[in-house]
Amino acid sequence: MVLLTTTEVAKAAIHGYLASHADHQKDDSLGQRLERLEKVSLDGPVEHADLIAISKSAGKDKNSTKTRQCRLDTLLRGATVYQPPPPPKPEPVSEMEVAHANAVLDTNHVHHSLPNIKH
């Protein structure tokens, strides 16, 4: 599975594809594709296989303008491999929090290392 960035042309083609399949039941592989495509946003990820399916679907239509706009090479023009954003950086830890954590660890270590003395 290759994820690509969604271009304006691809987004428009996706919108048309969804409109042409609006009455489809969403309990099969086409339904799963439609659910994925409903969530696609501009510059967001889209599966290469989904763009291929859109292109093939438009090729069956006799409307030459739609067919030309949904050719695979047109849908892919300007798209790049999708790179997800980096994960958020962890919150910085203050010196006071580090000192407190170390003190707790030291206290636990000392408590567990004392011999058990009975009087």
C-alpha positions in Angstrom: 0.0 0.0 0.0 1.5 3.3 -1.1 0.1 6.5 0.3 0.2 9.7 -1.8 -0.7 13.3 -1.0 -4.1 14.3 -2.3 -4.0 17.0 -4.9 -6.9 19.3 -5.8 -7.5 17.3 -9.0 -7.5 14.0 -7.1 -9.8 15.5 -4.4 -12.3 16.6 -7.1 -12.2 13.2 -8.7 -12.8 11.6 -5.3 -15.8 13.8 -4.8 -17.2 12.8 -8.1 -16.5 9.1 -7.4 -18.3 9.3 -4.1 -21.3 11.1 -5.6 -21.6 8.4 -8.3 -21.6 5.7 -5.6 -23.7 7.5 -3.0 -26.4 4.8 -2.9 -24.0 1.9 -2.5 -24.2 -0.3 0.6 -21.0 -0.1 2.7 -20.5 -3.7 3.6 -18.0 -4.9 1.0 -14.6 -3.9 -0.3 -16.1 -1.0 -2.4 -17.9 0.1 0.7 -14.6 0.1 2.6 -13.0 2.1 -0.2 -15.9 4.7 -0.1 -15.5 5.1 3.7 -11.7 5.7 3.3 -12.3 8.2 0.5 -14.9 10.1 2.6 -12.1 10.9 5.0 -9.5 12.2 2.5 -8.5 15.8 2.8 -6.4 18.0 0.6 -2.7 17.2 1.1 -3.8 14.3 3.3 -3.0 10.6 2.5 -4.8 8.7 -0.3 -4.1 5.1 -1.3 -2.6 4.7 -4.8 -5.0 1.7 -5.3 -7.9 4.0 -4.6 -6.8 6.4 -7.3 -6.4 3.5 -9.7 -10.0 2.4 -8.9 -11.3 6.0 -9.5 -9.5 6.1 -12.8 -10.8 2.8 -14.0 -14.3 3.7 -12.9 -14.2 7.0 -14.9 -12.8 5.1 -17.9 -16.1 3.2 -18.2 -18.0 6.5 -18.5 -18.5 7.8 -22.0 -18.2 11.4 -20.9 -14.9 12.3 -22.4 -14.2 15.3 -20.1 -14.7 13.2 -17.0 -12.6 10.4 -18.4 -9.8 12.9 -19.3 -9.9 14.5 -15.8 -9.8 11.1 -14.1 -7.0 9.5 -16.1 -4.4 8.0 -13.7 -1.6 10.2 -14.9 -3.8 13.3 -14.3 -4.7 12.1 -10.8 -1.1 11.5 -9.9 0.3 14.8 -11.3 1.7 16.8 -8.5 1.2 14.1 -5.9 4.1 13.0 -3.7 4.7 10.1 -1.4 2.8 10.9 1.8 5.0 11.5 4.8 3.0 11.6 8.1 3.8 14.4 10.4 6.4 13.7 13.1 5.0 12.7 16.5 4.7 15.5 19.0 7.7 16.1 21.1 7.4 15.1 24.8 6.8 17.9 27.3 10.0 19.2 28.8 10.6 18.0 32.4 11.7 20.7 34.9 14.7 20.3 37.1 12.4 20.2 40.1 10.4 17.3 38.7 13.6 15.4 38.0 15.0 16.1 41.5 11.7 14.9 43.1 11.6 11.7 41.0 15.2 11.0 42.0 14.5 11.6 45.7 11.5 9.2 45.5 13.7 6.5 43.9 16.5 7.1 46.5 14.0 6.8 49.3 12.6 3.5 47.9 16.1 2.2 47.4 17.2 3.0 50.9 14.0 1.6 52.4 14.4 -1.7 50.6 18.1 -2.1 51.3 17.8 -1.8 55.1 18.1 -5.1 56.9 15.0 -6.3 58.7 15.9 -6.0 62.4 13.6 -7.4 65.1 13.9 -6.4 68.7 
